[in-house]
Amino acid sequence: MAILICLFVAGCNTSPTQELFGSFFPSWLVCAFVGASVAALTRIIFSALDFDDAIPLPMLSWLAFGTAVTLGLWILWIGI
């Protein structure tokens, strides 16, 4: 029974927080902020280059892009 318990709590050795500006922030919050910022910046760039008409379902596409950036950053930074 002790070995089984050790297997389940093996991933609980550290907290996924990062020290930023003297305070600890959850890593998911930092990744979500970066993903939303990159999605907004990409939308601005695409609008400036007149590629906005070529994107089907723009709101859903920007949401998917922001989510992809967020999850990609999480995998690169934290690692699974």
C-alpha positions in Angstrom: 0.0 0.0 0.0 2.9 2.4 0.8 4.4 1.9 -2.7 1.0 2.6 -4.3 0.7 5.9 -2.3 4.2 6.9 -3.3 3.4 6.4 -7.0 0.4 8.8 -6.7 2.2 11.6 -4.9 5.4 11.4 -6.9 4.3 14.3 -9.1 3.6 16.6 -6.1 7.2 17.5 -5.3 7.2 21.1 -6.6 4.6 23.8 -7.2 4.4 25.1 -10.8 5.1 28.8 -9.8 7.5 31.3 -11.1 9.1 34.2 -9.3 8.4 37.4 -11.2 9.1 40.8 -9.8 9.6 39.5 -6.3 6.4 37.6 -6.1 5.3 34.1 -7.0 2.8 33.7 -9.8 1.1 30.5 -11.0 2.7 29.4 -14.3 -0.6 28.8 -16.0 -1.5 32.5 -15.4 1.8 33.7 -17.0 1.2 31.3 -20.0 -2.4 32.5 -20.4 -1.3 36.1 -20.4 1.4 35.5 -23.0 -1.0 33.5 -25.2 -3.7 36.2 -25.1 -1.2 38.9 -25.8 0.3 37.0 -28.8 -3.2 36.3 -30.2 -4.1 40.0 -29.9 -0.9 41.1 -31.5 -1.3 38.6 -34.3 -4.8 39.9 -34.9 -3.6 43.4 -35.1 -0.8 42.4 -37.6 -3.2 40.4 -39.7 -5.7 43.4 -39.8 -2.9 45.8 -40.8 -1.9 43.5 -43.6 -5.5 43.0 -44.8 -5.5 39.2 -44.1 -8.5 39.5 -41.9 -10.9 38.6 -44.6 -9.2 35.3 -45.4 -9.7 34.0 -41.9 -12.9 31.9 -41.5 -14.8 32.5 -38.2 -12.3 35.1 -36.9 -13.3 35.0 -33.2 -13.0 31.2 -33.0 -9.8 31.3 -34.9 -8.2 33.9 -32.6 -9.4 31.9 -29.6 -7.9 28.7 -31.0 -4.6 30.5 -31.8 -4.3 32.0 -28.3 -5.1 28.6 -26.7 -2.4 26.9 -28.9 0.2 29.5 -27.9 -0.7 29.1 -24.3 -0.5 25.3 -24.2 2.7 25.3 -26.3 4.3 27.7 -23.9 3.2 25.6 -21.0 4.7 22.5 -22.5 8.0 24.2 -23.4 8.3 26.0 -20.0 7.1 23.5 -17.5 7.5 20.3 -19.5 5.2 17.3 -19.1 
